[in-house]
Amino acid sequence: DVLVDGYNDDGFLIGRTQWDAPDVDPLVFLSDNDDTSIPRLEAGQMRRCVITSNSLFDLEATPVA
């Protein structure tokens, strides 16, 4: 589960998991799912996501519900 925080300075939608503290821990970069039955991401939502990629510190995820 990922809490959608909003957009960062570069225009990417970001969030964090329940174990991540803001401004301290790595970010989860979010992308909208191509499936039209899944609602678009909005800040403040808690969404079930699947991790699609990772970098040295951060994760990339796509919502599944």
PQR file of N, CA, C, O and H, with PARSE charges and radii, in Angstrom:
ATOM      1  N   ASP A   1       0.839  -1.179   0.000 -0.4000 1.5000
ATOM      2  CA  ASP A   1       0.000   0.000   0.000 -0.0000 2.0000
ATOM      3  C   ASP A   1       0.885   1.244   0.000  0.5500 1.7000
ATOM      4  O   ASP A   1       1.898   1.296   0.698 -0.5500 1.4000
ATOM      5  N   VAL A   2       0.497   2.239  -0.784 -0.4000 1.5000
ATOM      6  CA  VAL A   2       1.263   3.463  -0.941 -0.0000 2.0000
ATOM      7  C   VAL A   2       0.353   4.665  -0.691  0.5500 1.7000
ATOM      8  O   VAL A   2      -0.746   4.744  -1.241 -0.5500 1.4000
ATOM      9  H   VAL A   2      -0.325   2.197  -1.351  0.4000 1.0000
ATOM     10  N   LEU A   3       0.815   5.598   0.140 -0.4000 1.5000
ATOM     11  CA  LEU A   3       0.118   6.861   0.344 -0.0000 2.0000
ATOM     12  C   LEU A   3       0.613   7.823  -0.717  0.5500 1.7000
ATOM     13  O   LEU A   3       1.812   8.085  -0.804 -0.5500 1.4000
ATOM     14  H   LEU A   3       1.708   5.534   0.587  0.4000 1.0000
ATOM     15  N   VAL A   4      -0.302   8.358  -1.533 -0.4000 1.5000
ATOM     16  CA  VAL A   4       0.058   9.288  -2.599 -0.0000 2.0000
ATOM     17  C   VAL A   4       0.237  10.675  -1.976  0.5500 1.7000
ATOM     18  O   VAL A   4      -0.707  11.253  -1.438 -0.5500 1.4000
ATOM     19  H   VAL A   4      -1.277   8.145  -1.462  0.4000 1.0000
ATOM     20  N   ASP A   5       1.470  11.199  -2.058 -0.4000 1.5000
ATOM     21  CA  ASP A   5       1.778  12.500  -1.467 -0.0000 2.0000
ATOM     22  C   ASP A   5       1.499  13.660  -2.406  0.5500 1.7000
ATOM     23  O   ASP A   5       1.094  14.729  -1.950 -0.5500 1.4000
ATOM     24  H   ASP A   5       2.237  10.730  -2.495  0.4000 1.0000
ATOM     25  N   GLY A   6       1.701  13.480  -3.687 -0.4000 1.5000
ATOM     26  CA  GLY A   6       1.520  14.553  -4.657 -0.0000 2.0000
ATOM     27  C   GLY A   6       2.675  14.563  -5.639  0.5500 1.7000
ATOM     28  O   GLY A   6       3.294  13.529  -5.889 -0.5500 1.4000
ATOM     29  H   GLY A   6       2.030  12.611  -4.056  0.4000 1.0000
ATOM     30  N   TYR A   7       2.968  15.735  -6.197 -0.4000 1.5000
ATOM     31  CA  TYR A   7       4.019  15.860  -7.204 -0.0000 2.0000
ATOM     32  C   TYR A   7       5.281  16.445  -6.595  0.5500 1.7000
ATOM     33  O   TYR A   7       5.214  17.304  -5.716 -0.5500 1.4000
ATOM     34  H   TYR A   7       2.465  16.575  -5.993  0.4000 1.0000
ATOM     35  N   ASN A   8       6.441  15.976  -7.067 -0.4000 1.5000
ATOM     36  CA  ASN A   8       7.701  16.552  -6.609 -0.0000 2.0000
ATOM     37  C   ASN A   8       8.073  17.729  -7.510  0.5500 1.7000
ATOM     38  O   ASN A   8       7.298  18.087  -8.397 -0.5500 1.4000
ATOM     39  H   ASN A   8       6.496  15.279  -7.781  0.4000 1.0000
ATOM     40  N   ASP A   9       9.225  18.329  -7.302 -0.4000 1.5000
ATOM     41  CA  ASP A   9       9.647  19.506  -8.064 -0.0000 2.0000
ATOM     42  C   ASP A   9       9.857  19.208  -9.543  0.5500 1.7000
ATOM     43  O   ASP A   9       9.795  20.116 -10.372 -0.5500 1.4000
ATOM     44  H   ASP A   9       9.854  18.038  -6.581  0.4000 1.0000
ATOM     45  N   ASP A  10      10.103  17.948  -9.880 -0.4000 1.5000
ATOM     46  CA  ASP A  10      10.320  17.561 -11.277 -0.0000 2.0000
ATOM     47  C   ASP A  10       9.038  17.146 -11.981  0.5500 1.7000
ATOM     48  O   ASP A  10       9.074  16.786 -13.158 -0.5500 1.4000
ATOM     49  H   ASP A  10      10.153  17.211  -9.207  0.4000 1.0000
ATOM     50  N   GLY A  11       7.909  17.190 -11.288 -0.4000 1.5000
ATOM     51  CA  GLY A  11       6.627  16.857 -11.896 -0.0000 2.0000
ATOM     52  C   GLY A  11       6.247  15.394 -11.842  0.5500 1.7000
ATOM     53  O   GLY A  11       5.285  14.980 -12.490 -0.5500 1.4000
ATOM     54  H   GLY A  11       7.880  17.482 -10.332  0.4000 1.0000
ATOM     55  N   PHE A  12       6.991  14.597 -11.074 -0.4000 1.5000
ATOM     56  CA  PHE A  12       6.658  13.180 -10.922 -0.0000 2.0000
ATOM     57  C   PHE A  12       5.721  12.986  -9.737  0.5500 1.7000
ATOM     58  O   PHE A  12       5.890  13.620  -8.695 -0.5500 1.4000
ATOM     59  H   PHE A  12       7.772  14.933 -10.548  0.4000 1.0000
ATOM     60  N   LEU A  13       4.737  12.112  -9.895 -0.4000 1.5000
ATOM     61  CA  LEU A  13       3.831  11.771  -8.808 -0.0000 2.0000
ATOM     62  C   LEU A  13       4.580  10.861  -7.840  0.5500 1.7000
ATOM     63  O   LEU A  13       5.144   9.846  -8.251 -0.5500 1.4000
ATOM     64  H   LEU A  13       4.600  11.597 -10.741  0.4000 1.0000
ATOM     65  N   ILE A  14       4.589  11.221  -6.558 -0.4000 1.5000
ATOM     66  CA  ILE A  14       5.350  10.462  -5.569 -0.0000 2.0000
ATOM     67  C   ILE A  14       4.460  10.032  -4.415  0.5500 1.7000
ATOM     68  O   ILE A  14       3.383  10.587  -4.200 -0.5500 1.4000
ATOM     69  H   ILE A  14       4.131  12.045  -6.224  0.4000 1.0000
ATOM     70  N   GLY A  15       4.925   9.043  -3.683 -0.4000 1.5000
ATOM     71  CA  GLY A  15       4.218   8.552  -2.509 -0.0000 2.0000
ATOM     72  C   GLY A  15       5.202   7.890  -1.570  0.5500 1.7000
ATOM     73  O   GLY A  15       6.417   7.986  -1.741 -0.5500 1.4000
ATOM     74  H   GLY A  15       5.801   8.592  -3.857  0.4000 1.0000
ATOM     75  N   ARG A  16       4.650   7.213  -0.570 -0.4000 1.5000
ATOM     76  CA  ARG A  16       5.485   6.500   0.396 -0.0000 2.0000
ATOM     77  C   ARG A  16       4.696   5.340   0.967  0.5500 1.7000
ATOM     78  O   ARG A  16       3.466   5.360   0.990 -0.5500 1.4000
ATOM     79  H   ARG A  16       3.662   7.135  -0.431  0.4000 1.0000
ATOM     80  N   THR A  17       5.412   4.333   1.425 -0.4000 1.5000
ATOM     81  CA  THR A  17       4.756   3.187   2.039 -0.0000 2.0000
ATOM     82  C   THR A  17       4.503   3.484   3.508  0.5500 1.7000
ATOM     83  O   THR A  17       4.899   4.535   4.011 -0.5500 1.4000
ATOM     84  H   THR A  17       6.412   4.317   1.407  0.4000 1.0000
ATOM     85  N   GLN A  18       3.852   2.570   4.188 -0.4000 1.5000
ATOM     86  CA  GLN A  18       3.529   2.790   5.603 -0.0000 2.0000
ATOM     87  C   GLN A  18       4.767   2.815   6.482  0.5500 1.7000
ATOM     88  O   GLN A  18       4.705   3.270   7.624 -0.5500 1.4000
ATOM     89  H   GLN A  18       3.531   1.716   3.780  0.4000 1.0000
ATOM     90  N   TRP A  19       5.889   2.334   5.968 -0.4000 1.5000
ATOM     91  CA  TRP A  19       7.121   2.295   6.766 -0.0000 2.0000
ATOM     92  C   TRP A  19       8.037   3.484   6.500  0.5500 1.7000
ATOM     93  O   TRP A  19       9.082   3.614   7.138 -0.5500 1.4000
ATOM     94  H   TRP A  19       5.940   1.964   5.040  0.4000 1.0000
ATOM     95  N   ASP A  20       7.655   4.356   5.559 -0.4000 1.5000
ATOM     96  CA  ASP A  20       8.512   5.478   5.167 -0.0000 2.0000
ATOM     97  C   ASP A  20       8.083   6.781   5.819  0.5500 1.7000
ATOM     98  O   ASP A  20       6.896   7.104   5.863 -0.5500 1.4000
ATOM     99  H   ASP A  20       6.807   4.250   5.040  0.4000 1.0000
ATOM    100  N   ALA A  21       9.058   7.525   6.326 -0.4000 1.5000
ATOM    101  CA  ALA A  21       8.806   8.844   6.900 -0.0000 2.0000
ATOM    102  C   ALA A  21       9.050   9.906   5.826  0.5500 1.7000
ATOM    103  O   ALA A  21       9.997   9.781   5.050 -0.5500 1.4000
ATOM    104  H   ALA A  21      10.022   7.262   6.291  0.4000 1.0000
ATOM    105  N   PRO A  22       8.219  10.941   5.765 -0.5600 1.5000
ATOM    106  CA  PRO A  22       8.440  11.990   4.768  0.2800 2.0000
ATOM    107  C   PRO A  22       9.767  12.708   5.014  0.5500 1.7000
ATOM    108  O   PRO A  22      10.187  12.885   6.157 -0.5500 1.4000
ATOM    109  N   ASP A  23      10.417  13.115   3.932 -0.4000 1.5000
ATOM    110  CA  ASP A  23      11.667  13.878   3.957 -0.0000 2.0000
ATOM    111  C   ASP A  23      12.854  13.117   4.538  0.5500 1.7000
ATOM    112  O   ASP A  23      13.930  13.696   4.688 -0.5500 1.4000
ATOM    113  H   ASP A  23      10.077  12.971   3.003  0.4000 1.0000
ATOM    114  N   VAL A  24      12.693  11.846   4.868 -0.4000 1.5000
ATOM    115  CA  VAL A  24      13.800  11.069   5.435 -0.0000 2.0000
ATOM    116  C   VAL A  24      14.069   9.821   4.594  0.5500 1.7000
ATOM    117  O   VAL A  24      15.209   9.559   4.212 -0.5500 1.4000
ATOM    118  H   VAL A  24      11.819  11.375   4.746  0.4000 1.0000
ATOM    119  N   ASP A  25      13.030   9.063   4.312 -0.4000 1.5000
ATOM    120  CA  ASP A  25      13.166   7.787   3.622 -0.0000 2.0000
ATOM    121  C   ASP A  25      13.018   7.945   2.114  0.5500 1.7000
ATOM    122  O   ASP A  25      12.587   8.993   1.635 -0.5500 1.4000
ATOM    123  H   ASP A  25      12.103   9.276   4.622  0.4000 1.0000
ATOM    124  N   PRO A  26      13.375   6.903   1.369 -0.5600 1.5000
ATOM    125  CA  PRO A  26      13.249   6.933  -0.094  0.2800 2.0000
ATOM    126  C   PRO A  26      11.807   7.173  -0.537  0.5500 1.7000
ATOM    127  O   PRO A  26      10.869   7.060   0.253 -0.5500 1.4000
ATOM    128  N   LEU A  27      11.655   7.506  -1.813 -0.4000 1.5000
ATOM    129  CA  LEU A  27      10.352   7.801  -2.391 -0.0000 2.0000
ATOM    130  C   LEU A  27       9.839   6.624  -3.201  0.5500 1.7000
ATOM    131  O   LEU A  27      10.602   5.754  -3.621 -0.5500 1.4000
ATOM    132  H   LEU A  27      12.416   7.597  -2.454  0.4000 1.0000
ATOM    133  N   VAL A  28       8.529   6.616  -3.411 -0.4000 1.5000
ATOM    134  CA  VAL A  28       7.905   5.704  -4.357 -0.0000 2.0000
ATOM    135  C   VAL A  28       7.390   6.580  -5.494  0.5500 1.7000
ATOM    136  O   VAL A  28       6.487   7.393  -5.300 -0.5500 1.4000
ATOM    137  H   VAL A  28       7.909   7.322  -3.070  0.4000 1.0000
ATOM    138  N   PHE A  29       7.968   6.408  -6.680 -0.4000 1.5000
ATOM    139  CA  PHE A  29       7.519   7.137  -7.858 -0.0000 2.0000
ATOM    140  C   PHE A  29       6.364   6.358  -8.466  0.5500 1.7000
ATOM    141  O   PHE A  29       6.484   5.159  -8.719 -0.5500 1.4000
ATOM    142  H   PHE A  29       8.701   5.747  -6.837  0.4000 1.0000
ATOM    143  N   LEU A  30       5.244   7.035  -8.702 -0.4000 1.5000
ATOM    144  CA  LEU A  30       4.023   6.378  -9.149 -0.0000 2.0000
ATOM    145  C   LEU A  30       3.701   6.726 -10.589  0.5500 1.7000
ATOM    146  O   LEU A  30       3.946   7.847 -11.034 -0.5500 1.4000
ATOM    147  H   LEU A  30       5.146   8.008  -8.497  0.4000 1.0000
ATOM    148  N   SER A  31       3.152   5.764 -11.317 -0.4000 1.5000
ATOM    149  CA  SER A  31       2.663   6.006 -12.668 -0.0000 2.0000
ATOM    150  C   SER A  31       1.243   5.464 -12.746  0.5500 1.7000
ATOM    151  O   SER A  31       0.925   4.439 -12.142 -0.5500 1.4000
ATOM    152  H   SER A  31       2.953   4.853 -10.955  0.4000 1.0000
ATOM    153  N   ASP A  32       0.398   6.154 -13.490 -0.4000 1.5000
ATOM    154  CA  ASP A  32      -0.980   5.696 -13.651 -0.0000 2.0000
ATOM    155  C   ASP A  32      -1.008   4.394 -14.427  0.5500 1.7000
ATOM    156  O   ASP A  32      -0.195   4.174 -15.325 -0.5500 1.4000
ATOM    157  H   ASP A  32       0.656   6.987 -13.981  0.4000 1.0000
ATOM    158  N   ASN A  33      -1.938   3.544 -14.077 -0.4000 1.5000
ATOM    159  CA  ASN A  33      -2.133   2.276 -14.749 -0.0000 2.0000
ATOM    160  C   ASN A  33      -2.890   2.523 -16.053  0.5500 1.7000
ATOM    161  O   ASN A  33      -3.748   3.405 -16.105 -0.5500 1.4000
ATOM    162  H   ASN A  33      -2.599   3.723 -13.347  0.4000 1.0000
ATOM    163  N   ASP A  34      -2.591   1.768 -17.096 -0.4000 1.5000
ATOM    164  CA  ASP A  34      -3.294   1.915 -18.374 -0.0000 2.0000
ATOM    165  C   ASP A  34      -4.705   1.364 -18.323  0.5500 1.7000
ATOM    166  O   ASP A  34      -5.512   1.650 -19.207 -0.5500 1.4000
ATOM    167  H   ASP A  34      -1.894   1.052 -17.054  0.4000 1.0000
ATOM    168  N   ASP A  35      -5.015   0.581 -17.309 -0.4000 1.5000
ATOM    169  CA  ASP A  35      -6.347  -0.009 -17.141 -0.0000 2.0000
ATOM    170  C   ASP A  35      -7.324   1.085 -16.735  0.5500 1.7000
ATOM    171  O   ASP A  35      -7.165   1.698 -15.679 -0.5500 1.4000
ATOM    172  H   ASP A  35      -4.359   0.348 -16.591  0.4000 1.0000
ATOM    173  N   THR A  36      -8.340   1.336 -17.568 -0.4000 1.5000
ATOM    174  CA  THR A  36      -9.288   2.422 -17.305 -0.0000 2.0000
ATOM    175  C   THR A  36     -10.247   2.118 -16.167  0.5500 1.7000
ATOM    176  O   THR A  36     -10.940   3.019 -15.694 -0.5500 1.4000
ATOM    177  H   THR A  36      -8.469   0.839 -18.425  0.4000 1.0000
ATOM    178  N   SER A  37     -10.305   0.850 -15.708 -0.4000 1.5000
ATOM    179  CA  SER A  37     -11.198   0.519 -14.592 -0.0000 2.0000
ATOM    180  C   SER A  37     -10.598   0.915 -13.241  0.5500 1.7000
ATOM    181  O   SER A  37     -11.299   0.919 -12.230 -0.5500 1.4000
ATOM    182  H   SER A  37      -9.742   0.118 -16.091  0.4000 1.0000
ATOM    183  N   ILE A  38      -9.300   1.250 -13.219 -0.4000 1.5000
ATOM    184  CA  ILE A  38      -8.629   1.672 -11.985 -0.0000 2.0000
ATOM    185  C   ILE A  38      -8.624   3.194 -11.936  0.5500 1.7000
ATOM    186  O   ILE A  38      -8.134   3.829 -12.870 -0.5500 1.4000
ATOM    187  H   ILE A  38      -8.730   1.247 -14.040  0.4000 1.0000
ATOM    188  N   PRO A  39      -9.156   3.798 -10.874 -0.5600 1.5000
ATOM    189  CA  PRO A  39      -9.222   5.265 -10.787  0.2800 2.0000
ATOM    190  C   PRO A  39      -7.838   5.911 -10.853  0.5500 1.7000
ATOM    191  O   PRO A  39      -6.841   5.314 -10.446 -0.5500 1.4000
ATOM    192  N   ARG A  40      -7.794   7.139 -11.370 -0.4000 1.5000
ATOM    193  CA  ARG A  40      -6.537   7.888 -11.447 -0.0000 2.0000
ATOM    194  C   ARG A  40      -6.029   8.190 -10.043  0.5500 1.7000
ATOM    195  O   ARG A  40      -6.802   8.295  -9.092 -0.5500 1.4000
ATOM    196  H   ARG A  40      -8.604   7.624 -11.700  0.4000 1.0000
ATOM    197  N   LEU A  41      -4.720   8.326  -9.939 -0.4000 1.5000
ATOM    198  CA  LEU A  41      -4.085   8.633  -8.660 -0.0000 2.0000
ATOM    199  C   LEU A  41      -4.312  10.095  -8.282  0.5500 1.7000
ATOM    200  O   LEU A  41      -4.239  10.984  -9.130 -0.5500 1.4000
ATOM    201  H   LEU A  41      -4.091   8.241 -10.712  0.4000 1.0000
ATOM    202  N   GLU A  42      -4.585  10.329  -7.017 -0.4000 1.5000
ATOM    203  CA  GLU A  42      -4.741  11.679  -6.486 -0.0000 2.0000
ATOM    204  C   GLU A  42      -4.073  11.754  -5.123  0.5500 1.7000
ATOM    205  O   GLU A  42      -4.049  10.774  -4.379 -0.5500 1.4000
ATOM    206  H   GLU A  42      -4.645   9.607  -6.328  0.4000 1.0000
ATOM    207  N   ALA A  43      -3.530  12.923  -4.801 -0.4000 1.5000
ATOM    208  CA  ALA A  43      -2.870  13.127  -3.508 -0.0000 2.0000
ATOM    209  C   ALA A  43      -3.824  12.824  -2.370  0.5500 1.7000
ATOM    210  O   ALA A  43      -5.000  13.185  -2.420 -0.5500 1.4000
ATOM    211  H   ALA A  43      -3.549  13.720  -5.406  0.4000 1.0000
ATOM    212  N   GLY A  44      -3.314  12.163  -1.347 -0.4000 1.5000
ATOM    213  CA  GLY A  44      -4.100  11.825  -0.165 -0.0000 2.0000
ATOM    214  C   GLY A  44      -4.680  10.425  -0.193  0.5500 1.7000
ATOM    215  O   GLY A  44      -5.168   9.944   0.830 -0.5500 1.4000
ATOM    216  H   GLY A  44      -2.359  11.871  -1.306  0.4000 1.0000
ATOM    217  N   GLN A  45      -4.639   9.766  -1.325 -0.4000 1.5000
ATOM    218  CA  GLN A  45      -5.181   8.411  -1.427 -0.0000 2.0000
ATOM    219  C   GLN A  45      -4.184   7.393  -0.878  0.5500 1.7000
ATOM    220  O   GLN A  45      -2.971   7.589  -0.953 -0.5500 1.4000
ATOM    221  H   GLN A  45      -4.242  10.157  -2.156  0.4000 1.0000
ATOM    222  N   MET A  46      -4.713   6.311  -0.329 -0.4000 1.5000
ATOM    223  CA  MET A  46      -3.917   5.136   0.017 -0.0000 2.0000
ATOM    224  C   MET A  46      -4.282   4.100  -1.036  0.5500 1.7000
ATOM    225  O   MET A  46      -5.434   3.674  -1.126 -0.5500 1.4000
ATOM    226  H   MET A  46      -5.698   6.152  -0.268  0.4000 1.0000
ATOM    227  N   ARG A  47      -3.285   3.692  -1.840 -0.4000 1.5000
ATOM    228  CA  ARG A  47      -3.577   2.811  -2.966 -0.0000 2.0000
ATOM    229  C   ARG A  47      -2.713   1.558  -2.939  0.5500 1.7000
ATOM    230  O   ARG A  47      -1.533   1.609  -2.590 -0.5500 1.4000
ATOM    231  H   ARG A  47      -2.350   4.038  -1.767  0.4000 1.0000
ATOM    232  N   ARG A  48      -3.308   0.445  -3.307 -0.4000 1.5000
ATOM    233  CA  ARG A  48      -2.576  -0.820  -3.456 -0.0000 2.0000
ATOM    234  C   ARG A  48      -1.792  -0.740  -4.756  0.5500 1.7000
ATOM    235  O   ARG A  48      -2.368  -0.468  -5.810 -0.5500 1.4000
ATOM    236  H   ARG A  48      -4.266   0.404  -3.590  0.4000 1.0000
ATOM    237  N   CYS A  49      -0.488  -0.974  -4.696 -0.4000 1.5000
ATOM    238  CA  CYS A  49       0.383  -0.859  -5.869 -0.0000 2.0000
ATOM    239  C   CYS A  49       1.270  -2.078  -6.002  0.5500 1.7000
ATOM    240  O   CYS A  49       1.478  -2.828  -5.047 -0.5500 1.4000
ATOM    241  H   CYS A  49      -0.020  -1.195  -3.841  0.4000 1.0000
ATOM    242  N   VAL A  50       1.784  -2.259  -7.195 -0.4000 1.5000
ATOM    243  CA  VAL A  50       2.785  -3.277  -7.456 -0.0000 2.0000
ATOM    244  C   VAL A  50       4.085  -2.550  -7.813  0.5500 1.7000
ATOM    245  O   VAL A  50       4.080  -1.602  -8.598 -0.5500 1.4000
ATOM    246  H   VAL A  50       1.615  -1.650  -7.970  0.4000 1.0000
ATOM    247  N   ILE A  51       5.180  -3.001  -7.235 -0.4000 1.5000
ATOM    248  CA  ILE A  51       6.484  -2.416  -7.512 -0.0000 2.0000
ATOM    249  C   ILE A  51       6.934  -2.910  -8.889  0.5500 1.7000
ATOM    250  O   ILE A  51       7.004  -4.115  -9.133 -0.5500 1.4000
ATOM    251  H   ILE A  51       5.184  -3.771  -6.597  0.4000 1.0000
ATOM    252  N   THR A  52       7.238  -1.968  -9.781 -0.4000 1.5000
ATOM    253  CA  THR A  52       7.617  -2.334 -11.144 -0.0000 2.0000
ATOM    254  C   THR A  52       9.112  -2.183 -11.400  0.5500 1.7000
ATOM    255  O   THR A  52       9.647  -2.778 -12.335 -0.5500 1.4000
ATOM    256  H   THR A  52       7.181  -0.990  -9.582  0.4000 1.0000
ATOM    257  N   SER A  53       9.792  -1.384 -10.564 -0.4000 1.5000
ATOM    258  CA  SER A  53      11.214  -1.147 -10.767 -0.0000 2.0000
ATOM    259  C   SER A  53      11.793  -0.537  -9.498  0.5500 1.7000
ATOM    260  O   SER A  53      11.061  -0.129  -8.597 -0.5500 1.4000
ATOM    261  H   SER A  53       9.357  -0.900  -9.804  0.4000 1.0000
ATOM    262  N   ASN A  54      13.096  -0.484  -9.445 -0.4000 1.5000
ATOM    263  CA  ASN A  54      13.753   0.161  -8.314 -0.0000 2.0000
ATOM    264  C   ASN A  54      15.059   0.797  -8.767  0.5500 1.7000
ATOM    265  O   ASN A  54      15.638   0.409  -9.782 -0.5500 1.4000
ATOM    266  H   ASN A  54      13.691  -0.816 -10.177  0.4000 1.0000
ATOM    267  N   SER A  55      15.511   1.777  -8.002 -0.4000 1.5000
ATOM    268  CA  SER A  55      16.825   2.365  -8.206 -0.0000 2.0000
ATOM    269  C   SER A  55      17.614   2.106  -6.935  0.5500 1.7000
ATOM    270  O   SER A  55      17.214   1.274  -6.120 -0.5500 1.4000
ATOM    271  H   SER A  55      15.041   2.093  -7.178  0.4000 1.0000
ATOM    272  N   LEU A  56      18.711   2.794  -6.755 -0.4000 1.5000
ATOM    273  CA  LEU A  56      19.543   2.559  -5.582 -0.0000 2.0000
ATOM    274  C   LEU A  56      18.761   2.734  -4.283  0.5500 1.7000
ATOM    275  O   LEU A  56      18.910   1.939  -3.355 -0.5500 1.4000
ATOM    276  H   LEU A  56      19.036   3.470  -7.417  0.4000 1.0000
ATOM    277  N   PHE A  57      17.923   3.781  -4.215 -0.4000 1.5000
ATOM    278  CA  PHE A  57      17.153   4.048  -2.998 -0.0000 2.0000
ATOM    279  C   PHE A  57      15.644   4.028  -3.203  0.5500 1.7000
ATOM    280  O   PHE A  57      14.910   3.628  -2.299 -0.5500 1.4000
ATOM    281  H   PHE A  57      17.802   4.427  -4.969  0.4000 1.0000
ATOM    282  N   ASP A  58      15.169   4.447  -4.358 -0.4000 1.5000
ATOM    283  CA  ASP A  58      13.745   4.667  -4.590 -0.0000 2.0000
ATOM    284  C   ASP A  58      13.089   3.480  -5.303  0.5500 1.7000
ATOM    285  O   ASP A  58      13.759   2.605  -5.854 -0.5500 1.4000
ATOM    286  H   ASP A  58      15.765   4.773  -5.092  0.4000 1.0000
ATOM    287  N   LEU A  59      11.745   3.487  -5.270 -0.4000 1.5000
ATOM    288  CA  LEU A  59      10.951   2.469  -5.949 -0.0000 2.0000
ATOM    289  C   LEU A  59      10.071   3.122  -7.004  0.5500 1.7000
ATOM    290  O   LEU A  59       9.758   4.309  -6.911 -0.5500 1.4000
ATOM    291  H   LEU A  59      11.201   4.198  -4.823  0.4000 1.0000
ATOM    292  N   GLU A  60       9.668   2.339  -8.015 -0.4000 1.5000
ATOM    293  CA  GLU A  60       8.668   2.759  -8.973 -0.0000 2.0000
ATOM    294  C   GLU A  60       7.518   1.784  -8.856  0.5500 1.7000
ATOM    295  O   GLU A  60       7.727   0.575  -8.755 -0.5500 1.4000
ATOM    296  H   GLU A  60       9.922   1.375  -8.090  0.4000 1.0000
ATOM    297  N   ALA A  61       6.284   2.315  -8.871 -0.4000 1.5000
ATOM    298  CA  ALA A  61       5.113   1.473  -8.659 -0.0000 2.0000
ATOM    299  C   ALA A  61       3.961   1.904  -9.546  0.5500 1.7000
ATOM    300  O   ALA A  61       3.897   3.044 -10.006 -0.5500 1.4000
ATOM    301  H   ALA A  61       6.114   3.297  -8.953  0.4000 1.0000
ATOM    302  N   THR A  62       3.052   0.966  -9.774 -0.4000 1.5000
ATOM    303  CA  THR A  62       1.836   1.203 -10.536 -0.0000 2.0000
ATOM    304  C   THR A  62       0.662   0.680  -9.725  0.5500 1.7000
ATOM    305  O   THR A  62       0.740  -0.416  -9.170 -0.5500 1.4000
ATOM    306  H   THR A  62       3.103   0.040  -9.400  0.4000 1.0000
ATOM    307  N   PRO A  63      -0.440   1.453  -9.645 -0.5600 1.5000
ATOM    308  CA  PRO A  63      -1.590   0.998  -8.857  0.2800 2.0000
ATOM    309  C   PRO A  63      -2.275  -0.210  -9.494  0.5500 1.7000
ATOM    310  O   PRO A  63      -2.358  -0.325 -10.717 -0.5500 1.4000
ATOM    311  N   VAL A  64      -2.760  -1.103  -8.637 -0.4000 1.5000
ATOM    312  CA  VAL A  64      -3.518  -2.265  -9.105 -0.0000 2.0000
ATOM    313  C   VAL A  64      -4.934  -2.248  -8.554  0.5500 1.7000
ATOM    314  O   VAL A  64      -5.770  -3.056  -8.959 -0.5500 1.4000
ATOM    315  H   VAL A  64      -2.693  -1.009  -7.643  0.4000 1.0000
ATOM    316  N   ALA A  65      -5.205  -1.344  -7.643 -0.4000 1.5000
ATOM    317  CA  ALA A  65      -6.560  -1.223  -7.072 -0.0000 2.0000
ATOM    318  C   ALA A  65      -6.782   0.191  -6.586  0.5500 1.7000
ATOM    319  O   ALA A  65      -7.855   0.506  -6.072 -0.5500 1.4000
ATOM    320  H   ALA A  65      -4.526  -0.688  -7.314  0.4000 1.0000
TER
END
